[in-house]
Amino acid sequence: MKKHSIVFLLISLSLLLTSCSGVVENSNFKTDGYILIDGEETVPEYVMKIGPNSISFAEFRYYYLNQKYELDGGDNNVWKDYPEYVDLLKEYVEDILVEVYSIRALASENGIEPDFEKVSNEIKEYKEGMSSDEYKEGLASYYLTDQLYEYVLQGYELYETLFDYYFGENGELAMTDGEMESYLNDNYTHAKHILVYPNTTMSDEDYEGYLNEILAKAHGGEDFDTLIAEYSDDEAMPSNGYYFTDGEMPEEFVLACDALGEGEISQLVKSSHGYHIIQKLPVETSDLGELKDVVYNQIFTEIVDEKISSIEIEYAPEYDYVSPFTVK
């Protein structure tokens, strides 16, 4: 089963893992890094507080410098050329950390710990054939120490285990096929469409005639899938069409679908993407297996977002000095 897409684990799992005999507590992890404040190399006691958790400089630095490298490839001139992105980088890292600690909080509330057996098996596999020095160099290249790496990895495992707690076999929020079908009917719309991009090559008269020709064929009973293959510019649409919920489609598209009965075909619907001819479809039982992933990811995202909205954040004075030029 696919999991909710989360951004907080930035390092490759191909690195060796440290031993995980128990939960590593949030602490002020050791670090070789620092923040330059008025020319002084400063290591703050913490950078921010997310709920009751003080975020150590080492942990913040790990996320910050890895994300920085993703954006600049190690070239600090990028931030001189695009200074408007300096604050955006800090905000993005803050969002990552808030998501991480929201998941930790949800796991704690539900009595969930990381899957230590899974981690231990990965450790044994990855440690084969690598020296201690190579391992330490690998960690250092990602701004990690042994203990911090273990803590980050356990956060990742908490995410996996929390998702399974909700949606795995016999999970708290897992649905039967019948429940899933009802949920989809209540919360999702199923539709296919023919999309014609805005006119760039025809005269207005020819473009209008082209659209009306397709519309006439659609309403004249020609096979809709055949018309899609022949005329539609939407090459990304799955063969079974789109299942979508609130906020996922243009408003004009949604309103047109709402006005259709199952099997009905719309008139021309204009949106910012072009013109649509839409066929509304029922929920297909053959799609339930694939759609469980979609629905569970959506529900999980909503659970995490609700927790995020309840978390308070405080900043240490040193936070104001964080920038691509000061965090080392």
N, C-alpha and C positions, 0 to 999 in steps of 0.2 A: 504494500500500500504506500502510495506517495505521501510525503509529509508536507505540511505548510512550509512555504518558502521563507527561510529566515536568513538574515545577513550576518548574524553575529559570529559565526565560526569562519575566520578568514584564513587560517592556516590549513595546509594540505594534510589530510589524514595519512599521507604516505610517510610523514615524519614518525620517528619512534616515539612511543608513549612512555611516560613514567609509570611507576607502580601505583595502583589505586587500591589501597587496603581499606580505605574509609573516606568519608566525606572530608574534603579540605575546607576549612572554615575561611570565610572572608577575613583577610588580614592585610597588614601593610607589607606586602611582599618585597623581597630584596630586589634591587635594580641597579644597574650600572649607569642608568640614565639620569637626567636632571632637566629642570627648566631654567633657562637663563633669565634672571630678574635683575635688571640694572647691572648687568655684567657679572653677577654672582651665580654660581652653579647651585641651584636650590632643589632639594628633594622634599616636596610638601608631605605632611603627614597623611593628608588625603586631598583629593581634587574636588569631589562633590559628594553629596549624600543623596542616595536614591532610596526613599523610604527610610528604614532604619540602617541601611547599609552604607558605610563609608567606603568610597571607591578609592583605592590606593593609587598613587601616581604610577606604579608599575603596571597595574591593570589598565588604567586609562591610556598610558603610553603604548601599550601593546596594540590596542584597537586604533589609536590615533595614527601611529607611524605606519602600521600596515595599510590602513586606508589611504593615508597620504601617498604611500608608494604606488598604490593602485592607480592613483590619479596623476601623479607627476613622474613616475618612473625613476625617481631619484634626482630629478632636476629641479632645484629650488627656484630657478628663474621663472617657472610656471606661475608661482604665486606672486611674483613681481609684475608679470604681464597681466595676470587676472586677479587683482587684489580682492575683487568682490567674492571670490570663492574661499577666502580665508575663513570667514565666519561660517560659511556653509559647511565647510569641512568639520568644524567644531560642533555644529548643530547636528550633523549627520552621525558623528561618533556618539554624541549624547543620546540620540534616538536609538542607536544600537544598544547602548548600555541600559537604557530604560527598558527595552524589550527583553534583554537578558535577565534583568532582575525582576521583571514582571513574571517571567516564566519560572524563575527560582521561587518567587513568592507563591505562585499557584501550586507548584510542586509541594512546597512545605505545607500549605493549607490542606492538601489532600494526602499527606503522609507518604509522599513519593521520594525515593532516593534514586541515584543513577543506577544503571545496569552494570554493576561492578564485574560480573562474570564476562559480559561482552567486552568490556574494556580490558580485562585481564587477558582474554584470548587474543585481542589485537596487540597487546604488549608483547606477548610471546612471539607472535608472528613477525612483528616489525623489528624486534631486537636481534633477530638472527642475522649474522653477517655484518654487523656494524660495531665499530669500536666505541668506547666511551667518549673519546675525543670527538669523533665524528658526530655522535649524538648531541654533545654539548654545543658543537659548532652549529648544528642544525637548529637547535633551540634559539641560540643567540641571534641567528640570522632573522628570526621572527620576533626578536625583542622579548624572549621568554626565558624564565628560569624553570627549574624542575617543578617547584611547588606551584608557580603560577600556571604552568602548562597543565598540570593535573587539575587545577581549579577550573580553568577554561574548558578542558575536556569534559569534566563532570557536568558543567553547565550544558554542554551539547547533549550529553547522555540524558540529562533531565528533560530536555526538550523531547527527545525521542520517546522516553518512557511516559512522559505526561500525555503525549499524543495517543499512545497506545492505551493509557488509562481511560481516556475518553472514548476512543474509537476502535480499539482493537477488539478481538473476539471477546464477547461478554463485557465490552467497555461500558462505562456509565452512560454514554450518549449514543452508543451504537444502535442502528436501526435495522429492523427486518426489511425484507424487500417490500412488503406491503406498506410499512411505515415510510420507507424511502420514497415510494411512488406517491403516497399522499403528500409528503413534504414537498416533493418536486412540483406536484400539481398546484400546491398552495403558494409556492414561493418562486417558481421558475417558469419561464416561457420557452417553448421549443419552436423554432422557425428556421426555414431556409429562405434565401433571397437571391435574386439576380441583382448585382450591383453594376451600374454603369457609371464610370468616372465622369466628372465634370467635363464639358466639351472644351477641347483645345485644338481640334483639327478640322471640324466640320463647320459649315454655315449653321446659323441658328435654325434655319428651316430644315436642313438635312438632319440635324441632331434631334429635333423634335419628331421628325418622321421615323427616325431609327428607334427612338424610345417607344413610340406608339406601335410600331411594328412588333416589337418584342412583347409589349403589353397585350396586343391583340392575340398573339399566339398563346400566351399564358392563359388568357381568359377563354380562348377557343378550344381548350382541352388538350393541347399538346403536352407531352410529358415534361414535367417541370425540371426534373434532373437533366434531361437532354438540353433544355433551354439554358440551364445553368452552365453546363459544359460548353455550350456554343457562344453564349453572350456575356457571362458574368466576369467582371474584372476582379472579383474577390477570390484570389487563388488560395487564401489561407483558411477558408471555411471548411470544417470537417465534412466528410461525406454524409454524415447523419444530421448536418446542420448545426445551429447554435442552441445551446441551453444557456439562458442568461437570467440574472436576477437584477435587483435595483442597482442603478449606476453603472452598468456594464455596456450599455448600448446607447446611441444617440436618442435624445428624447423623442424626436419625430418617429424614429423606428419603433420605440416602445409604444407610443400612442397608437400607431397604426396596427400593431399586433393586438393591443387591447381591444380594438374595434372589430377584430376578425373572429369568426368561429373556427373551430378545428377543420382543417382542409381548405378553408377559403383563401383566396388570393387577393391581395390588395390592388389598389390603383397605384399610380406612380407616387412615390414618397420621396421628397427631397430632403437631404441632410447635407452636412458639411462634406460628407464623403462622396456625394453624387446623387444619383437616383436609384431607388430600391423598388423592386417588385417582390413582395413578401408572401410566402405561403406559411400559414400557421399550422403547426403539427401537434399531435398528442404526445404525451410522454410515452416513450417506447420501452417496454419491459426489457428488451435486449440491450438497452443502454444503461441499465441500473448499475451494473458492476463498475463501469467506467465513471458513472456520475457520483457514486459514493465518494470517490476521491475528491471530486470537485466540491461536493456538499460538506464533507468533513473538514476540508481545508478552510472553507468559508466560515463554518461555525467556530473552528479553532481560532481563526483570525479574530473573530468577534469577541471570543472569550479573552484573548490576550489584550485586545484593544481596550476592552472594558477595564481590565486590571491596570493597564497603562494610564488610563484617564484618572484613576484614583490615587496614583502615586505622587507624592510631593518630592520636589527636588530642591536641595540647598547647595550653594556653591562656596568653596573655600576662596579666600582672597587671591590665591595664586592662579585661580581659574582665568582671571582676566588677562593673564600674561601668556596664555596658551596660544601658540601660532606655529606655522611651519618653520619659522626661523628660531624659535626658542626651545621647542621640545627636542631633546637630543637623546 
